[in-house]
Amino acid sequence: MIMKQKTKIPSYYIGKTYKYEARKVIEDFQADNYNIGTAITYLLRAGKKSGNPLKQDIQKAINHLKFELDRLC
């Protein structure tokens, strides 16, 4: 029998008011699009992860949106 170990989700991926996990929001809205989902995840956690300033996370989101635009062309 294989026991699944519950993974602790970092606090910067959990909303403050409703405690929604970023991954669950993405699964609900953009599960079929990696680049858009990743961009949204970067924006949701922007400036909250230690060592990742707000500007850096916004730029990462922009990069993934550009990847998606390139993919569509």
N, C-alpha and C positions, 0 to 999 in steps of 0.2 A: 504494500500500500504506500503510495507516494503522498506525502503531506505537503500542501502548498503553504509556503511561508508568506505572510502578509507583508508587503513592502510599505515602508513608511514614506509618505508623500511629503516632500519638502514644503514648508509653510508658504514659500513664495509662489506655489502653484495652487494655493487654496484661497478662495475669496474671503474677505473679512466679514461681510454681513451674512450671507446665506451659506457660506462654507462650501460652495461648489468647487469641484476640482477642475482645473483648466482642461485636462484631458477629456473629461466627461462632456464638457461644453463643446469641445471640438468634435468628439464622436457624434454628438447630436446634430451639429450643424454642417461640418465639413469632413466627415470621415472618409470621403472618396477623393479628397484633394490634399495631398501632402503639403504643397507649398503654401496654400492659403491657410491650412490648419496650423502650420508651423509659424507663419507670420502672426496669426491671432494669438498663439501661445506666447510668443515673444512680447507682444503688446500687453497681454494680461499680466505678465510678470515683470514688465519694464521697471527697472530701477529697484526691484525688491531683492534680487539675488546678490549676495555679497560678491564684490569684485566685478560686477556687471553694471556699469552706470546706465542711467536712463537712456542717454544718447546712444550708447552702444546697442542696447536692446532694440531701440527704434530703428537703427540702421540695419540690424539683422532682419527685422521684419520687412523693411523696404527691399532688402536683397532678395528675400524669398518671393515677394510680390513681383519683382523684376524677373526672377527665374520663371515664374508662372506666365508672365506676359511673353517671355521669349518662347516658352513651350507652346503657347497658343499660336504663334506666328509661323 
